[in-house]
Amino acid sequence: MRARTIRARLLILLTGAALALTACGGGGGGTGSGGGGGSLAAINLSGSTFTVGSKEFTEQLVLGQIALQALAATGATVEDRTGISGTTNVRTALTSEQIDMYWEYTGTGWTVHLKHEASQAPSGSEAVYQAVAAEDLQTNHIVWLSPAPANNTYAIATAQGRGDQLGVRNLSDYARLANENPAEASLCAATEFLTRDDGWPGVEQAYGFTLPKANVAEMDLGIIYTQVPTGQQCKFGEVFATDGRIAANKLEIVSDDKNFFVPYNVAMTVREDVANKNPQLAQVFDPIAAKLTTEVLRGLNEQVDVNGQTAEEVAKQFLSDNGFTS
């Protein structure tokens, strides 16, 4: 076990060395090259089979399709288990060997999987990633490959101009409004955000307010982006920073002036046994992660949620545009 742990740590900490390795005999021991063109074709994972999972919302579906298509380009056989509802369920699928990998967020790793308080998170994206990667490997035998620059942190948004009308420029202002006039601070949010310590309960604690339940509307995340602009059910709503619907629905983010929300950089998480058998997975996913900035991810989400493309189409175009496939 000690030797396997060392190898997995090297996979995380020495990404540059992993990228320098030549593609030779991944998991199934095949020696042919991946199909098609692009940089992924030079990596050989033929003979290997991977089951890829994801959560159910747009960004995760796109990322899941990117993973499936990237692995297929190396010659691997892939099984699609994307679209699992809920963070706990997809994580359980990983640890119970129903899936081999999925994209997860460092902030979720810190608060949900490792059960730390959001307020206790290290300062800065890199420090959070390193802490999560080390502890999750040691405790749960989960390897975190290199994180993307994209930070899909939680945020509270309102309609453009409404914050000025209500005197809310940051969450401290919002807390004051919630205490003085809770109807004007009404919130739309999804179930998970309302129950997670790094979500609404933590926001209320950090900023010193309690919004009455009568002023909180629980709904699917996708509906929030259309409800907040009208102000009928809620004047504020939970959003994700990388969601393309923020701009499309003319919303603006309320500044988190106390920096409550921890960084949520996305990274591929893989079971340790799978990562050790297939060290080339770092070659596959680390360069992809490097291309996923907040702006890029927001654009990918917008193509699905606003322009009506499928997650499969968006993933295919992303891989092609960045030279991973032809």
C-alpha positions as a Markdown table, in Angstrom:
| # | Residue | x | y | z |
|---|---|---|---|---|
| 1 | Met | 0.0 | 0.0 | 0.0 |
| 2 | Arg | 2.9 | 2.4 | 0.8 |
| 3 | Ala | 4.4 | 1.9 | -2.7 |
| 4 | Arg | 1.0 | 2.5 | -4.4 |
| 5 | Thr | 0.5 | 5.7 | -2.3 |
| 6 | Ile | 3.9 | 7.1 | -3.3 |
| 7 | Arg | 3.2 | 6.4 | -6.9 |
| 8 | Ala | -0.2 | 8.2 | -6.7 |
| 9 | Arg | 1.3 | 11.2 | -4.9 |
| 10 | Leu | 3.9 | 11.5 | -7.6 |
| 11 | Leu | 1.0 | 11.4 | -10.1 |
| 12 | Ile | -0.4 | 14.5 | -8.4 |
| 13 | Leu | 2.7 | 16.4 | -7.6 |
| 14 | Leu | 4.9 | 15.7 | -10.6 |
| 15 | Thr | 2.5 | 16.4 | -13.4 |
| 16 | Gly | 5.2 | 17.7 | -15.6 |
| 17 | Ala | 7.1 | 14.5 | -15.4 |
| 18 | Ala | 3.9 | 12.5 | -16.2 |
| 19 | Leu | 3.4 | 14.6 | -19.3 |
| 20 | Ala | 6.9 | 13.8 | -20.4 |
| 21 | Leu | 6.4 | 10.1 | -20.3 |
| 22 | Thr | 6.0 | 8.3 | -23.6 |
| 23 | Ala | 2.7 | 6.6 | -24.2 |
| 24 | Cys | 3.3 | 2.9 | -23.6 |
| 25 | Gly | 1.0 | 0.2 | -22.5 |
| 26 | Gly | -1.8 | 1.7 | -20.3 |
| 27 | Gly | -4.1 | -0.4 | -18.1 |
| 28 | Gly | -4.9 | -3.1 | -20.6 |
| 29 | Gly | -1.4 | -3.4 | -21.9 |
| 30 | Gly | -2.2 | -2.7 | -25.6 |
| 31 | Thr | 0.5 | -1.4 | -27.9 |
| 32 | Gly | -1.5 | 0.2 | -30.7 |
| 33 | Ser | -2.1 | 3.9 | -30.9 |
| 34 | Gly | -5.4 | 5.7 | -30.2 |
| 35 | Gly | -7.7 | 6.3 | -33.2 |
| 36 | Gly | -8.1 | 9.5 | -35.1 |
| 37 | Gly | -5.8 | 12.5 | -35.0 |
| 38 | Gly | -4.9 | 15.2 | -32.5 |
| 39 | Ser | -2.6 | 15.0 | -29.5 |
| 40 | Leu | -4.7 | 12.4 | -27.7 |
| 41 | Ala | -4.1 | 9.9 | -30.6 |
| 42 | Ala | -0.5 | 9.7 | -29.5 |
| 43 | Ile | -1.5 | 8.2 | -26.1 |
| 44 | Asn | -2.3 | 4.5 | -26.1 |
| 45 | Leu | -4.9 | 3.2 | -23.8 |
| 46 | Ser | -6.3 | 0.6 | -26.1 |
| 47 | Gly | -7.3 | -2.5 | -24.2 |
| 48 | Ser | -8.4 | -0.4 | -21.1 |
| 49 | Thr | -12.0 | 0.1 | -20.1 |
| 50 | Phe | -13.1 | 3.1 | -18.1 |
| 51 | Thr | -16.5 | 4.0 | -16.7 |
| 52 | Val | -17.0 | 7.8 | -16.5 |
| 53 | Gly | -19.5 | 9.5 | -14.2 |
| 54 | Ser | -20.7 | 13.0 | -13.7 |
| 55 | Lys | -23.3 | 15.0 | -11.8 |
| 56 | Glu | -26.5 | 16.0 | -13.5 |
| 57 | Phe | -26.1 | 19.7 | -14.3 |
| 58 | Thr | -24.9 | 21.2 | -17.6 |
| 59 | Glu | -21.3 | 21.8 | -16.7 |
| 60 | Gln | -20.8 | 18.3 | -15.4 |
| 61 | Leu | -22.5 | 16.8 | -18.4 |
| 62 | Val | -20.2 | 18.7 | -20.7 |
| 63 | Leu | -17.1 | 17.8 | -18.7 |
| 64 | Gly | -18.3 | 14.2 | -18.6 |
| 65 | Gln | -18.6 | 14.1 | -22.4 |
| 66 | Ile | -15.1 | 15.7 | -22.7 |
| 67 | Ala | -13.7 | 12.8 | -20.6 |
| 68 | Leu | -15.6 | 10.1 | -22.6 |
| 69 | Gln | -14.5 | 11.5 | -25.9 |
| 70 | Ala | -10.9 | 12.1 | -24.8 |
| 71 | Leu | -10.5 | 8.6 | -23.5 |
| 72 | Ala | -12.1 | 7.1 | -26.7 |
| 73 | Ala | -9.5 | 9.1 | -28.7 |
| 74 | Thr | -6.7 | 7.1 | -27.0 |
| 75 | Gly | -8.3 | 3.8 | -28.0 |
| 76 | Ala | -9.8 | 3.1 | -24.7 |
| 77 | Thr | -13.3 | 1.5 | -24.3 |
| 78 | Val | -15.6 | 3.9 | -22.4 |
| 79 | Glu | -18.8 | 3.4 | -20.5 |
| 80 | Asp | -21.1 | 6.4 | -19.9 |
| 81 | Arg | -22.5 | 6.8 | -16.4 |
| 82 | Thr | -22.8 | 10.6 | -16.6 |
| 83 | Gly | -25.8 | 12.5 | -15.2 |
| 84 | Ile | -25.9 | 11.0 | -11.7 |
| 85 | Ser | -28.1 | 13.1 | -9.5 |
| 86 | Gly | -26.4 | 14.7 | -6.5 |
| 87 | Thr | -22.8 | 15.0 | -5.3 |
| 88 | Thr | -23.1 | 12.3 | -2.6 |
| 89 | Asn | -24.4 | 9.8 | -5.1 |
| 90 | Val | -21.7 | 10.3 | -7.7 |
| 91 | Arg | -19.0 | 10.2 | -5.1 |
| 92 | Thr | -20.5 | 7.0 | -3.7 |
| 93 | Ala | -20.5 | 5.6 | -7.2 |
| 94 | Leu | -16.7 | 6.3 | -7.4 |
| 95 | Thr | -15.8 | 4.9 | -4.0 |
| 96 | Ser | -17.9 | 1.8 | -4.6 |
| 97 | Glu | -16.3 | 1.1 | -7.9 |
| 98 | Gln | -19.4 | 1.7 | -10.0 |
| 99 | Ile | -17.5 | 4.4 | -11.9 |
| 100 | Asp | -13.7 | 4.9 | -12.3 |
| 101 | Met | -13.6 | 8.7 | -12.4 |
| 102 | Tyr | -15.5 | 12.0 | -12.6 |
| 103 | Trp | -14.7 | 15.7 | -12.4 |
| 104 | Glu | -15.0 | 17.2 | -8.9 |
| 105 | Tyr | -14.5 | 20.6 | -7.4 |
| 106 | Thr | -11.8 | 21.3 | -4.8 |
| 107 | Gly | -14.2 | 23.2 | -2.5 |
| 108 | Thr | -16.6 | 20.3 | -2.6 |
| 109 | Gly | -13.8 | 18.0 | -1.7 |
| 110 | Trp | -12.8 | 20.1 | 1.3 |
| 111 | Thr | -16.3 | 20.6 | 2.7 |
| 112 | Val | -18.4 | 17.7 | 1.6 |
| 113 | His | -16.1 | 14.7 | 1.1 |
| 114 | Leu | -13.5 | 15.6 | 3.8 |
| 115 | Lys | -16.1 | 17.3 | 6.0 |
| 116 | His | -14.1 | 20.4 | 6.9 |
| 117 | Glu | -15.7 | 23.8 | 7.7 |
| 118 | Ala | -15.5 | 26.2 | 4.8 |
| 119 | Ser | -14.1 | 28.8 | 7.2 |
| 120 | Gln | -11.1 | 26.5 | 7.9 |
| 121 | Ala | -10.1 | 26.1 | 4.2 |
| 122 | Pro | -6.5 | 27.1 | 3.4 |
| 123 | Ser | -6.1 | 30.5 | 1.6 |
| 124 | Gly | -5.9 | 30.4 | -2.1 |
| 125 | Ser | -6.9 | 27.9 | -4.9 |
| 126 | Glu | -3.5 | 26.1 | -5.0 |
| 127 | Ala | -3.4 | 25.6 | -1.2 |
| 128 | Val | -6.9 | 24.2 | -1.2 |
| 129 | Tyr | -6.1 | 21.8 | -4.0 |
| 130 | Gln | -2.9 | 20.5 | -2.4 |
| 131 | Ala | -4.7 | 20.0 | 0.9 |
| 132 | Val | -7.7 | 18.2 | -0.6 |
| 133 | Ala | -5.5 | 16.0 | -2.9 |
| 134 | Ala | -3.2 | 14.9 | -0.1 |
| 135 | Glu | -6.0 | 14.1 | 2.4 |
| 136 | Asp | -8.4 | 12.5 | 0.0 |
| 137 | Leu | -5.6 | 10.2 | -1.3 |
| 138 | Gln | -4.5 | 9.2 | 2.2 |
| 139 | Thr | -8.0 | 8.8 | 3.7 |
| 140 | Asn | -10.1 | 7.6 | 0.7 |
| 141 | His | -7.6 | 6.4 | -1.9 |
| 142 | Ile | -8.9 | 9.0 | -4.4 |
| 143 | Val | -6.4 | 10.7 | -6.8 |
| 144 | Trp | -6.9 | 14.3 | -7.9 |
| 145 | Leu | -5.3 | 15.1 | -11.2 |
| 146 | Ser | -4.2 | 18.6 | -12.0 |
| 147 | Pro | -6.9 | 21.3 | -11.3 |
| 148 | Ala | -8.3 | 23.6 | -14.0 |
| 149 | Pro | -8.0 | 27.4 | -13.6 |
| 150 | Ala | -11.8 | 27.5 | -13.8 |
| 151 | Asn | -13.3 | 28.3 | -10.4 |
| 152 | Asn | -17.0 | 27.4 | -10.3 |
| 153 | Thr | -17.6 | 28.8 | -6.9 |
| 154 | Tyr | -21.1 | 29.3 | -5.5 |
| 155 | Ala | -22.4 | 32.9 | -5.8 |
| 156 | Ile | -25.5 | 34.9 | -5.1 |
| 157 | Ala | -26.8 | 36.9 | -8.0 |
| 158 | Thr | -29.6 | 39.4 | -8.7 |
| 159 | Ala | -30.9 | 41.3 | -11.7 |
| 160 | Gln | -28.7 | 43.9 | -13.1 |
| 161 | Gly | -29.5 | 47.2 | -11.4 |
| 162 | Arg | -31.5 | 45.7 | -8.6 |
| 163 | Gly | -28.5 | 45.7 | -6.2 |
| 164 | Asp | -28.2 | 49.5 | -6.6 |
| 165 | Gln | -31.9 | 49.9 | -6.0 |
| 166 | Leu | -31.8 | 47.9 | -2.8 |
| 167 | Gly | -28.4 | 49.1 | -1.7 |
| 168 | Val | -26.8 | 45.7 | -2.0 |
| 169 | Arg | -23.3 | 45.6 | -3.5 |
| 170 | Asn | -21.9 | 42.8 | -1.4 |
| 171 | Leu | -23.1 | 40.0 | 0.9 |
| 172 | Ser | -22.6 | 42.2 | 4.0 |
| 173 | Asp | -25.2 | 44.6 | 2.4 |
| 174 | Tyr | -27.4 | 41.6 | 1.7 |
| 175 | Ala | -27.2 | 40.4 | 5.3 |
| 176 | Arg | -28.4 | 43.9 | 6.5 |
| 177 | Leu | -31.3 | 43.7 | 4.0 |
| 178 | Ala | -32.2 | 40.2 | 5.1 |
| 179 | Asn | -32.4 | 41.3 | 8.7 |
| 180 | Glu | -34.3 | 44.6 | 8.1 |
| 181 | Asn | -36.6 | 43.6 | 5.2 |
| 182 | Pro | -36.5 | 39.8 | 4.5 |
| 183 | Ala | -39.1 | 40.0 | 1.7 |
| 184 | Glu | -36.8 | 42.2 | -0.3 |
| 185 | Ala | -34.0 | 39.7 | 0.3 |
| 186 | Ser | -36.0 | 36.7 | -1.0 |
| 187 | Leu | -33.9 | 33.9 | -2.3 |
| 188 | Cys | -34.3 | 31.1 | -4.9 |
| 189 | Ala | -31.9 | 28.1 | -4.4 |
| 190 | Ala | -31.6 | 24.4 | -5.1 |
| 191 | Thr | -31.9 | 21.8 | -2.4 |
| 192 | Glu | -28.2 | 21.0 | -2.2 |
| 193 | Phe | -27.1 | 24.6 | -1.7 |
| 194 | Leu | -29.7 | 25.0 | 1.0 |
| 195 | Thr | -28.3 | 22.1 | 3.0 |
| 196 | Arg | -24.6 | 22.2 | 2.5 |
| 197 | Asp | -22.3 | 23.8 | 5.1 |
| 198 | Asp | -20.4 | 25.5 | 2.3 |
| 199 | Gly | -23.8 | 26.8 | 0.9 |
| 200 | Trp | -26.6 | 28.7 | 2.5 |
| 201 | Pro | -26.2 | 27.7 | 6.1 |
| 202 | Gly | -22.6 | 28.8 | 6.0 |
| 203 | Val | -23.5 | 32.1 | 4.3 |
| 204 | Glu | -26.0 | 32.9 | 7.0 |
| 205 | Gln | -23.5 | 32.0 | 9.8 |
| 206 | Ala | -20.6 | 33.9 | 8.2 |
| 207 | Tyr | -22.6 | 37.1 | 7.5 |
| 208 | Gly | -24.7 | 37.0 | 10.6 |
| 209 | Phe | -28.3 | 36.7 | 9.5 |
| 210 | Thr | -31.2 | 34.2 | 9.2 |
| 211 | Leu | -33.6 | 34.5 | 6.3 |
| 212 | Pro | -37.0 | 33.2 | 7.2 |
| 213 | Lys | -38.1 | 30.1 | 5.4 |
| 214 | Ala | -41.1 | 31.9 | 4.0 |
| 215 | Asn | -38.7 | 34.0 | 2.0 |
| 216 | Val | -36.7 | 31.1 | 0.5 |
| 217 | Ala | -38.0 | 29.3 | -2.6 |
| 218 | Glu | -36.5 | 25.9 | -3.3 |
| 219 | Met | -36.4 | 24.9 | -6.9 |
| 220 | Asp | -34.3 | 23.3 | -9.6 |
| 221 | Leu | -31.1 | 25.2 | -10.4 |
| 222 | Gly | -32.0 | 25.9 | -14.0 |
| 223 | Ile | -35.2 | 27.7 | -13.1 |
| 224 | Ile | -33.4 | 30.1 | -10.8 |
| 225 | Tyr | -31.8 | 31.9 | -13.7 |
| 226 | Thr | -35.2 | 32.8 | -15.2 |
| 227 | Gln | -37.0 | 33.5 | -11.9 |
| 228 | Val | -34.5 | 36.0 | -10.4 |
| 229 | Pro | -34.9 | 38.6 | -13.2 |
| 230 | Thr | -38.7 | 38.8 | -12.7 |
| 231 | Gly | -38.4 | 39.2 | -9.0 |
| 232 | Gln | -41.8 | 37.5 | -8.4 |
| 233 | Gln | -40.6 | 34.5 | -6.4 |
| 234 | Cys | -37.2 | 35.8 | -5.4 |
| 235 | Lys | -35.0 | 38.8 | -5.9 |
| 236 | Phe | -31.8 | 36.9 | -5.3 |
| 237 | Gly | -30.7 | 33.5 | -6.3 |
| 238 | Glu | -28.0 | 30.8 | -6.1 |
| 239 | Val | -25.8 | 30.6 | -9.2 |
| 240 | Phe | -22.5 | 29.1 | -10.2 |
| 241 | Ala | -19.7 | 31.5 | -11.3 |
| 242 | Thr | -19.1 | 29.6 | -14.5 |
| 243 | Asp | -22.7 | 29.5 | -15.7 |
| 244 | Gly | -23.4 | 31.0 | -19.1 |
| 245 | Arg | -26.9 | 31.9 | -18.0 |
| 246 | Ile | -25.7 | 34.7 | -15.8 |
| 247 | Ala | -25.0 | 37.1 | -18.7 |
| 248 | Ala | -27.7 | 35.7 | -20.8 |
| 249 | Asn | -30.3 | 36.5 | -18.2 |
| 250 | Lys | -28.8 | 39.9 | -17.3 |
| 251 | Leu | -27.8 | 38.9 | -13.8 |
| 252 | Glu | -25.0 | 40.3 | -11.7 |
| 253 | Ile | -23.1 | 38.6 | -8.9 |
| 254 | Val | -23.2 | 40.0 | -5.4 |
| 255 | Ser | -19.7 | 40.3 | -4.1 |
| 256 | Asp | -18.6 | 37.8 | -1.4 |
| 257 | Asp | -16.8 | 40.5 | 0.6 |
| 258 | Lys | -15.8 | 38.2 | 3.4 |
| 259 | Asn | -14.5 | 35.5 | 1.0 |
| 260 | Phe | -16.8 | 32.9 | 2.5 |
| 261 | Phe | -17.0 | 30.7 | -0.6 |
| 262 | Val | -14.0 | 28.4 | -0.9 |
| 263 | Pro | -12.4 | 27.9 | -4.3 |
| 264 | Tyr | -14.1 | 25.3 | -6.5 |
| 265 | Asn | -11.5 | 24.5 | -9.1 |
| 266 | Val | -12.5 | 21.5 | -11.1 |
| 267 | Ala | -10.2 | 18.5 | -11.4 |
| 268 | Met | -10.5 | 14.9 | -12.6 |
| 269 | Thr | -10.8 | 12.5 | -9.6 |
| 270 | Val | -9.8 | 8.9 | -10.1 |
| 271 | Arg | -9.7 | 5.9 | -7.8 |
| 272 | Glu | -6.2 | 5.1 | -6.7 |
| 273 | Asp | -6.2 | 1.6 | -8.1 |
| 274 | Val | -7.3 | 2.9 | -11.5 |
| 275 | Ala | -4.7 | 5.7 | -11.5 |
| 276 | Asn | -1.9 | 3.4 | -10.6 |
| 277 | Lys | -2.7 | 1.0 | -13.4 |
| 278 | Asn | -3.1 | 3.8 | -15.9 |
| 279 | Pro | -0.5 | 6.6 | -15.3 |
| 280 | Gln | -1.3 | 7.9 | -18.7 |
| 281 | Leu | -4.5 | 9.4 | -17.4 |
| 282 | Ala | -2.5 | 12.4 | -16.3 |
| 283 | Gln | -1.3 | 12.8 | -19.9 |
| 284 | Val | -4.9 | 12.8 | -21.0 |
| 285 | Phe | -6.6 | 15.1 | -18.5 |
| 286 | Asp | -3.9 | 17.5 | -17.3 |
| 287 | Pro | -3.6 | 19.3 | -20.6 |
| 288 | Ile | -7.4 | 19.4 | -21.0 |
| 289 | Ala | -7.8 | 20.9 | -17.5 |
| 290 | Ala | -5.2 | 23.6 | -18.3 |
| 291 | Lys | -7.5 | 24.9 | -21.1 |
| 292 | Leu | -10.6 | 25.1 | -18.8 |
| 293 | Thr | -10.5 | 28.7 | -17.6 |
| 294 | Thr | -13.6 | 30.2 | -15.9 |
| 295 | Glu | -14.3 | 32.1 | -19.2 |
| 296 | Val | -13.9 | 29.0 | -21.3 |
| 297 | Leu | -16.2 | 26.9 | -19.1 |
| 298 | Arg | -18.8 | 29.7 | -18.9 |
| 299 | Gly | -18.8 | 29.7 | -22.7 |
| 300 | Leu | -19.2 | 25.9 | -23.0 |
| 301 | Asn | -22.1 | 26.1 | -20.6 |
| 302 | Glu | -23.7 | 28.9 | -22.6 |
| 303 | Gln | -23.5 | 26.9 | -25.8 |
| 304 | Val | -25.8 | 24.3 | -24.1 |
| 305 | Asp | -28.1 | 26.3 | -21.9 |
| 306 | Val | -28.5 | 29.4 | -24.2 |
| 307 | Asn | -27.7 | 28.2 | -27.7 |
| 308 | Gly | -29.3 | 24.8 | -27.4 |
| 309 | Gln | -26.4 | 22.6 | -28.4 |
| 310 | Thr | -26.0 | 19.1 | -26.8 |
| 311 | Ala | -23.2 | 18.4 | -24.3 |
| 312 | Glu | -21.8 | 15.9 | -26.8 |
| 313 | Glu | -21.5 | 18.5 | -29.5 |
| 314 | Val | -19.9 | 21.1 | -27.3 |
| 315 | Ala | -17.4 | 18.6 | -25.9 |
| 316 | Lys | -16.5 | 17.4 | -29.4 |
| 317 | Gln | -15.9 | 21.0 | -30.6 |
| 318 | Phe | -13.8 | 21.9 | -27.5 |
| 319 | Leu | -11.5 | 18.9 | -28.0 |
| 320 | Ser | -11.1 | 19.7 | -31.7 |
| 321 | Asp | -10.6 | 23.5 | -31.3 |
| 322 | Asn | -7.8 | 22.8 | -28.8 |
| 323 | Gly | -6.0 | 20.2 | -30.9 |
| 324 | Phe | -6.8 | 17.2 | -28.7 |
| 325 | Thr | -8.7 | 15.5 | -31.5 |
| 326 | Ser | -9.1 | 16.2 | -35.2 |
